[in-house]
Amino acid sequence: MVNDTIGTLAGGRFYNQDVITAVILGTGTNAAYVERANAIPNWHDPLPKSRDMVINMEWGNFRSSHLPLTEYDVALDAERLNPGEQIFEKLISGMYLGDIVRRSLLKKGEEADFFGDIVPPKLRVPFILSDSFAQVPNETKKNLLIV
């Protein structure tokens, strides 16, 4: 059993041995890549025959002071079940992007009359905008798989 990122990497390498990276940008996000086993400092077992290892980054929980957090990102994080966790995922994943857009539009509507005199009431409903409005067409997905 493998996760979607490892499966994507394996599928890419099945068709082209030069594929070395897979990135998932969907409901969540993750990346995996092929690394030379002798370049992994904590690897102490015998080297695999291929001399390569797959590194599953699980980068959704990546956090750095260099990541630019907007007021919308901070508010969304504070209101979720796991505040302070999965920060990178909350910044770029489809599960959260619709609500970040909603928050931004709501503020523009309240402060700058972006929608005229009346802010659309649905903009006050958390998660009413989903990432399904920005789905990537299947033909584009096929092209994205070729790294």
Secondary structure as a PSIPRED ss2 file (coil, helix, strand):
# PSIPRED VFORMAT (PSIPRED V4.0)

   1 M C   1.000  0.000  0.000
   2 V C   1.000  0.000  0.000
   3 N C   1.000  0.000  0.000
   4 D H   0.000  1.000  0.000
   5 T H   0.000  1.000  0.000
   6 I H   0.000  1.000  0.000
   7 G H   0.000  1.000  0.000
   8 T H   0.000  1.000  0.000
   9 L H   0.000  1.000  0.000
  10 A H   0.000  1.000  0.000
  11 G H   0.000  1.000  0.000
  12 G H   0.000  1.000  0.000
  13 R H   0.000  1.000  0.000
  14 F H   0.000  1.000  0.000
  15 Y H   0.000  1.000  0.000
  16 N C   1.000  0.000  0.000
  17 Q C   1.000  0.000  0.000
  18 D C   1.000  0.000  0.000
  19 V C   1.000  0.000  0.000
  20 I C   1.000  0.000  0.000
  21 T E   0.000  0.000  1.000
  22 A E   0.000  0.000  1.000
  23 V E   0.000  0.000  1.000
  24 I E   0.000  0.000  1.000
  25 L E   0.000  0.000  1.000
  26 G C   1.000  0.000  0.000
  27 T C   1.000  0.000  0.000
  28 G C   1.000  0.000  0.000
  29 T E   0.000  0.000  1.000
  30 N E   0.000  0.000  1.000
  31 A E   0.000  0.000  1.000
  32 A E   0.000  0.000  1.000
  33 Y E   0.000  0.000  1.000
  34 V E   0.000  0.000  1.000
  35 E E   0.000  0.000  1.000
  36 R E   0.000  0.000  1.000
  37 A H   0.000  1.000  0.000
  38 N H   0.000  1.000  0.000
  39 A H   0.000  1.000  0.000
  40 I C   1.000  0.000  0.000
  41 P C   1.000  0.000  0.000
  42 N C   1.000  0.000  0.000
  43 W C   1.000  0.000  0.000
  44 H C   1.000  0.000  0.000
  45 D C   1.000  0.000  0.000
  46 P C   1.000  0.000  0.000
  47 L C   1.000  0.000  0.000
  48 P C   1.000  0.000  0.000
  49 K C   1.000  0.000  0.000
  50 S C   1.000  0.000  0.000
  51 R C   1.000  0.000  0.000
  52 D E   0.000  0.000  1.000
  53 M E   0.000  0.000  1.000
  54 V E   0.000  0.000  1.000
  55 I E   0.000  0.000  1.000
  56 N E   0.000  0.000  1.000
  57 M C   1.000  0.000  0.000
  58 E C   1.000  0.000  0.000
  59 W H   0.000  1.000  0.000
  60 G H   0.000  1.000  0.000
  61 N H   0.000  1.000  0.000
  62 F C   1.000  0.000  0.000
  63 R C   1.000  0.000  0.000
  64 S C   1.000  0.000  0.000
  65 S C   1.000  0.000  0.000
  66 H C   1.000  0.000  0.000
  67 L C   1.000  0.000  0.000
  68 P C   1.000  0.000  0.000
  69 L C   1.000  0.000  0.000
  70 T C   1.000  0.000  0.000
  71 E H   0.000  1.000  0.000
  72 Y H   0.000  1.000  0.000
  73 D H   0.000  1.000  0.000
  74 V H   0.000  1.000  0.000
  75 A H   0.000  1.000  0.000
  76 L H   0.000  1.000  0.000
  77 D H   0.000  1.000  0.000
  78 A H   0.000  1.000  0.000
  79 E H   0.000  1.000  0.000
  80 R C   1.000  0.000  0.000
  81 L C   1.000  0.000  0.000
  82 N C   1.000  0.000  0.000
  83 P C   1.000  0.000  0.000
  84 G C   1.000  0.000  0.000
  85 E C   1.000  0.000  0.000
  86 Q C   1.000  0.000  0.000
  87 I H   0.000  1.000  0.000
  88 F H   0.000  1.000  0.000
  89 E H   0.000  1.000  0.000
  90 K H   0.000  1.000  0.000
  91 L H   0.000  1.000  0.000
  92 I H   0.000  1.000  0.000
  93 S C   1.000  0.000  0.000
  94 G H   0.000  1.000  0.000
  95 M H   0.000  1.000  0.000
  96 Y H   0.000  1.000  0.000
  97 L H   0.000  1.000  0.000
  98 G H   0.000  1.000  0.000
  99 D H   0.000  1.000  0.000
 100 I H   0.000  1.000  0.000
 101 V H   0.000  1.000  0.000
 102 R H   0.000  1.000  0.000
 103 R H   0.000  1.000  0.000
 104 S H   0.000  1.000  0.000
 105 L H   0.000  1.000  0.000
 106 L H   0.000  1.000  0.000
 107 K H   0.000  1.000  0.000
 108 K H   0.000  1.000  0.000
 109 G H   0.000  1.000  0.000
 110 E H   0.000  1.000  0.000
 111 E H   0.000  1.000  0.000
 112 A H   0.000  1.000  0.000
 113 D C   1.000  0.000  0.000
 114 F C   1.000  0.000  0.000
 115 F C   1.000  0.000  0.000
 116 G C   1.000  0.000  0.000
 117 D C   1.000  0.000  0.000
 118 I C   1.000  0.000  0.000
 119 V C   1.000  0.000  0.000
 120 P C   1.000  0.000  0.000
 121 P H   0.000  1.000  0.000
 122 K H   0.000  1.000  0.000
 123 L H   0.000  1.000  0.000
 124 R H   0.000  1.000  0.000
 125 V C   1.000  0.000  0.000
 126 P C   1.000  0.000  0.000
 127 F C   1.000  0.000  0.000
 128 I C   1.000  0.000  0.000
 129 L C   1.000  0.000  0.000
 130 S C   1.000  0.000  0.000
 131 D H   0.000  1.000  0.000
 132 S H   0.000  1.000  0.000
 133 F H   0.000  1.000  0.000
 134 A H   0.000  1.000  0.000
 135 Q C   1.000  0.000  0.000
 136 V C   1.000  0.000  0.000
 137 P C   1.000  0.000  0.000
 138 N H   0.000  1.000  0.000
 139 E H   0.000  1.000  0.000
 140 T H   0.000  1.000  0.000
 141 K H   0.000  1.000  0.000
 142 K H   0.000  1.000  0.000
 143 N H   0.000  1.000  0.000
 144 L H   0.000  1.000  0.000
 145 L H   0.000  1.000  0.000
 146 I C   1.000  0.000  0.000
 147 V C   1.000  0.000  0.000
